[in-house]
Amino acid sequence: MGPEGVSMDPAFGINDGDTTAVASRVLTLGGRGGEPAILHRFEDPETRIFRTFRFERNASVSTNAHALEALALMPDYPDRQEVWIGS
């Protein structure tokens, strides 16, 4: 996982919020510590929901579920409680 997230495959090159959230959770559970800032890239600051891709029209239920699962393991996520309430 790079600093911008996880892509479906290195040749595709577009980072995916859903895959990044799942990878963050797995790495955190495995003791590798997911970096909260990586998920913050996919959070819409106005709606406090997570998007799969930056300019996605509709929010993905699975992306939000996976991001919230990862956040449960990341107490250092900025405004974590507000994100939980707003989701």
Number of C-alpha atoms within 10 A of each C-alpha: 14 9 9 16 21 22 18 12 9 9 7 8 10 15 21 19 30 26 19 27 30 19 19 29 25 15 16 16 13 10 9 11 14 23 16 19 14 20 23 16 17 27 20 14 11 6 10 18 20 29 25 22 18 15 9 9 8 8 14 16 14 15 23 22 16 20 27 22 15 25 22 13 16 18 12 11 18 12 10 16 12 10 18 13 8 10 12
